[in-house]
Amino acid sequence: MRFLQDNIFMPNANSTIASEVDALYYFILWASTVIFAIVVLGIIYFVFKYRNESVHDKLEPQVSHNSKVEFLWTFIPTVLIVIVFFWGAKSFLRMQIYPNDAKQIMVEASQYQFKFQYPYKDRMFGVVDSLVVPQGRPIRLIMTGKKNAFIHSFYVPNFRIKQDVMPNRYSQVWFQSDDIGTYDYYCTEYCGAGHSSMNGYVVVMSQSDYDDWYEKQVKKAEASLDLTGAAKGKYLYSDLGCAGCHSIKEDEIKIGPSFKGKWGWGKTVRHTDGSESVVDEDYVTRSIKYPGEKIVEGFTNQMNPDYVDLPQQDITDIIEFIKSLNEE
């Protein structure tokens, strides 16, 4: 029974649309099972019936067709297909037409993470890898990808929602969960070497807990406006998604080189083309803006080229953060 639960039956339903999706899924599953059983049993029956060689002498040279049987095996699957189409279309429209009072959250996909942006005043604050929402409130996700990102797909199994996220255009989906808890989400569109790590959590809180969390995030975002130098660089390291690919520990290697241990007087790195470069301000700046120019030996170019227009002050702050890691 545990095998069936893990491989055939759905995980717990924790959104208002989940039960409707489950009903359609199980209708398709059991209808397919019945048709499969009829076909297999029919094959087994005819294998045993006609396995005796003496039967060949009794076969008629020309067998007439059976109109009733032919009509039924065409009509029944057609009816099932029509039922599935309209049932699925109804559920699809429900998942696309969001309520007027839905809370809107922007979702930005990059390599290899989702960033969730919440509006406050005339600004927005971002949260990486965790989508936090209030209980019992419809949530509309407006999703897009960075201009040079691959196609991603946002999927929450417990909510039965899945939507492709593409660069240079917007897609959307909505859900409502009445169950407080933490639920996994995944990227289900293969997007490169870091695809398997592109996941996180949807955290459903009570309204009061959500209000407290939201207030803390606003204060944190406001405080970041006053940061400078290495402190601002550390904030940008998380906010821009650098943490998804670059570790700040010397003995921890992710998709890209670690920031730890790379900076210092005369320190160099070797590239895949055999050349070497001194790790200084110019080198880091060009590595951020044009990551494909020089690729560190042992790695491939997985970095998103969306940072070409990153303000120079932000780059300077990131450089100061990298320097601070190597001064500890």
C-alpha positions in Angstrom: 0.0 0.0 0.0 2.9 2.3 0.7 4.2 1.7 -2.8 0.8 2.7 -4.3 0.7 5.8 -2.1 4.2 7.0 -3.2 3.9 6.1 -6.9 0.2 6.2 -8.0 -1.9 8.1 -5.5 -1.5 11.8 -5.0 0.1 13.5 -2.0 -2.1 15.3 0.5 -4.4 17.9 -1.1 -3.8 21.2 0.5 -5.3 23.8 -1.8 -8.9 24.6 -2.8 -8.4 23.3 -6.4 -6.6 20.1 -5.5 -9.7 17.9 -4.9 -11.0 18.8 -8.4 -7.7 17.9 -10.0 -7.6 14.7 -8.1 -11.1 13.7 -9.2 -10.1 14.1 -12.9 -6.8 12.3 -12.3 -8.4 9.3 -10.7 -11.2 9.1 -13.3 -8.5 8.9 -16.1 -6.5 6.4 -14.0 -9.3 4.0 -13.3 -10.9 4.3 -16.8 -7.5 3.5 -18.3 -7.1 0.6 -15.9 -10.4 -0.9 -17.0 -9.7 -0.5 -20.7 -6.2 -2.0 -20.2 -7.7 -4.9 -18.3 -10.3 -5.6 -21.1 -7.6 -5.6 -23.7 -5.2 -7.8 -21.8 -7.9 -10.3 -20.8 -9.1 -10.4 -24.4 -5.6 -11.2 -25.6 -5.2 -13.9 -23.0 -8.6 -15.4 -23.9 -7.8 -15.6 -27.7 -4.3 -16.9 -27.0 -5.8 -20.0 -25.2 -8.8 -20.4 -27.5 -6.8 -20.5 -30.7 -3.6 -22.1 -29.5 -4.8 -25.6 -30.6 -3.6 -26.3 -34.2 -6.9 -28.2 -35.0 -8.7 -24.9 -34.8 -7.1 -23.7 -38.0 -9.1 -26.3 -40.0 -12.3 -24.8 -38.7 -11.5 -21.2 -39.5 -13.6 -19.5 -42.2 -11.7 -18.1 -45.2 -13.4 -14.8 -44.9 -14.7 -13.4 -41.5 -17.3 -10.7 -41.7 -17.0 -7.7 -39.5 -19.2 -7.0 -36.5 -20.7 -3.5 -36.8 -21.9 -3.4 -33.2 -18.5 -4.3 -31.7 -16.7 -1.8 -34.0 -19.2 1.0 -33.1 -18.8 0.3 -29.4 -15.0 0.3 -29.4 -15.0 3.6 -31.2 -18.0 5.3 -29.4 -16.9 4.5 -25.8 -13.4 5.9 -26.0 -14.7 9.0 -27.8 -17.2 9.6 -25.0 -14.4 9.2 -22.4 -12.2 11.7 -24.4 -15.0 14.3 -24.6 -15.7 13.9 -20.9 -12.0 14.4 -20.0 -11.6 17.4 -22.3 -14.5 19.4 -20.9 -13.7 18.3 -17.3 -10.1 19.3 -17.8 -11.0 22.6 -19.5 -13.3 23.6 -16.7 -10.5 22.9 -14.1 -7.9 24.7 -16.2 -10.1 27.8 -16.5 -10.7 27.8 -12.7 -6.9 27.7 -12.2 -6.4 30.7 -14.6 -9.3 33.0 -13.6 -8.2 34.4 -10.3 -10.5 36.1 -7.7 -10.6 39.9 -7.6 -9.3 40.0 -4.1 -6.2 37.7 -4.8 -2.9 38.9 -3.3 -0.4 39.3 -6.0 3.2 38.1 -5.7 5.8 38.5 -8.5 8.0 35.4 -9.2 11.3 35.7 -11.0 13.1 32.6 -12.3 16.8 32.5 -12.9 19.6 30.0 -12.8 18.9 28.2 -10.5 16.3 29.6 -8.1 12.9 31.3 -7.8 12.8 34.8 -6.3 9.5 35.9 -4.8 8.9 39.7 -4.7 6.3 41.3 -2.4 5.1 44.9 -2.9 5.2 47.4 -0.1 4.7 51.2 -0.4 6.2 52.0 -3.8 8.9 49.3 -3.6 9.3 45.6 -3.5 11.3 43.2 -1.3 12.5 39.9 -2.4 12.7 36.5 -0.8 14.8 33.7 -2.3 13.7 30.0 -2.3 10.7 30.4 0.1 7.2 31.5 -0.9 5.4 32.7 2.3 1.6 33.2 2.1 -1.3 33.7 4.5 -3.8 31.0 5.2 -7.2 31.2 3.5 -6.2 33.9 1.1 -6.2 33.5 -2.7 -2.7 34.1 -4.0 -1.9 35.1 -7.6 1.6 34.4 -8.8 2.8 36.6 -11.7 5.8 34.8 -13.1 8.6 35.6 -15.5 12.2 34.7 -16.1 15.4 36.8 -16.5 15.9 37.7 -20.1 18.6 35.1 -20.7 17.3 32.3 -18.5 16.1 28.9 -19.7 12.5 27.9 -19.5 11.5 26.9 -15.9 8.3 25.4 -14.5 7.0 26.1 -11.0 5.2 23.1 -9.5 3.7 22.6 -6.0 2.6 18.9 -5.7 0.4 19.5 -2.6 -1.5 22.3 -4.3 -1.7 20.6 -7.8 -0.5 23.7 -9.6 2.2 23.8 -12.3 3.0 26.6 -14.6 5.9 27.2 -17.1 8.0 30.3 -16.4 9.6 31.9 -19.5 11.9 34.9 -20.1 10.6 38.0 -21.8 6.9 37.2 -21.1 4.6 36.8 -18.1 2.5 33.7 -17.0 0.3 33.4 -14.0 -1.4 30.9 -11.8 -3.3 31.2 -8.5 -4.1 29.1 -5.5 -5.6 29.2 -2.0 -4.5 27.0 0.9 -6.5 26.7 4.0 -3.9 24.4 5.7 -1.1 25.8 7.7 2.2 24.1 6.9 5.3 23.9 4.8 5.1 22.4 1.3 7.8 21.6 -1.3 7.9 23.2 -4.7 10.1 22.2 -7.6 11.3 23.3 -11.0 10.0 20.6 -13.4 11.5 21.9 -16.6 15.1 20.7 -17.1 17.2 23.9 -17.0 20.8 22.9 -16.8 23.3 21.5 -14.3 21.7 23.1 -11.3 18.1 21.9 -12.1 18.0 19.4 -9.3 18.7 22.1 -6.7 16.1 24.5 -8.0 13.5 23.8 -5.3 12.3 25.3 -2.0 9.2 25.7 0.2 5.8 27.2 0.2 5.1 28.3 3.8 1.4 28.8 4.7 1.0 30.9 7.9 -1.9 32.1 9.9 -2.8 35.7 9.0 -1.3 37.1 12.3 2.0 35.2 11.8 2.1 36.3 8.2 1.6 40.0 9.2 4.5 39.7 11.7 6.7 38.1 9.0 5.8 40.7 6.4 6.6 43.6 8.8 10.0 42.1 9.6 10.8 41.7 5.9 9.8 45.3 5.2 12.1 46.5 8.0 14.9 44.4 6.6 14.4 45.8 3.1 14.3 49.3 4.4 17.5 48.7 6.3 19.2 47.4 3.2 18.8 50.8 1.6 21.3 52.3 4.0 23.9 49.5 3.6 27.2 50.2 1.9 30.4 48.4 1.0 30.8 44.8 2.1 27.5 44.8 4.1 25.6 45.8 0.9 27.6 43.3 -1.1 26.5 40.5 1.3 22.9 41.6 0.9 23.3 41.6 -2.9 25.0 38.2 -2.8 21.7 36.7 -1.5 19.3 39.1 -3.3 20.8 38.6 -6.8 21.0 34.9 -6.5 24.8 34.6 -6.3 24.4 32.2 -3.3 22.8 29.6 -5.6 26.0 29.0 -7.5 28.9 30.4 -5.5 29.8 29.3 -2.0 31.4 31.5 0.6 33.2 28.5 2.1 36.6 27.5 0.7 35.9 23.8 1.0 32.4 23.9 -0.5 32.1 24.0 -4.3 28.7 24.5 -6.0 28.0 25.2 -9.7 30.6 28.0 -9.8 33.9 28.7 -8.0 33.7 29.6 -4.3 34.2 33.3 -3.4 36.3 32.2 -0.4 40.1 32.0 -0.9 40.1 33.7 -4.3 41.1 37.2 -3.3 44.6 38.3 -2.2 47.7 40.0 -3.4 48.9 38.3 -6.7 46.3 35.5 -6.5 45.5 34.0 -9.9 43.0 31.6 -11.4 43.5 29.3 -14.3 41.0 29.1 -17.1 39.7 26.4 -19.4 41.7 27.9 -22.3 44.9 27.6 -20.4 45.3 31.3 -19.6 45.6 32.7 -16.1 44.3 36.0 -14.6 45.0 37.9 -11.5 41.9 38.2 -9.3 41.4 41.9 -9.0 38.6 44.5 -9.3 38.8 44.5 -13.1 38.7 40.7 -13.3 35.7 40.4 -11.0 33.8 43.1 -12.8 34.2 41.5 -16.2 33.4 38.0 -14.8 30.1 39.4 -13.5 29.2 41.3 -16.7 30.7 38.9 -19.3 30.9 35.4 -17.6 31.6 33.6 -20.9 34.8 35.4 -21.6 37.0 33.5 -19.1 35.8 30.3 -17.5 37.6 29.0 -14.5 39.2 25.6 -15.0 37.0 22.8 -13.8 33.8 24.6 -14.4 31.4 25.3 -17.3 29.7 28.6 -18.2 26.4 28.2 -16.3 26.1 31.9 -15.2 23.2 33.9 -16.4 24.4 36.8 -18.6 21.8 39.1 -17.2 24.2 41.2 -15.1 25.7 43.2 -17.9 23.7 46.2 -16.9 24.3 45.8 -13.1 25.1 49.2 -11.7 28.8 49.7 -11.0 28.2 50.6 -7.4 26.5 47.2 -6.8 29.5 45.5 -8.4 31.8 47.5 -6.2 29.9 46.4 -3.1 30.0 42.7 -4.2 33.8 43.1 -4.7 34.1 44.5 -1.2 32.1 41.5 0.2 34.4 39.1 -1.6 37.4 40.9 -0.1 36.0 40.7 3.4 35.6 36.9 3.1 39.3 36.6 2.5 40.3 39.0 5.3 38.7 36.8 8.0 
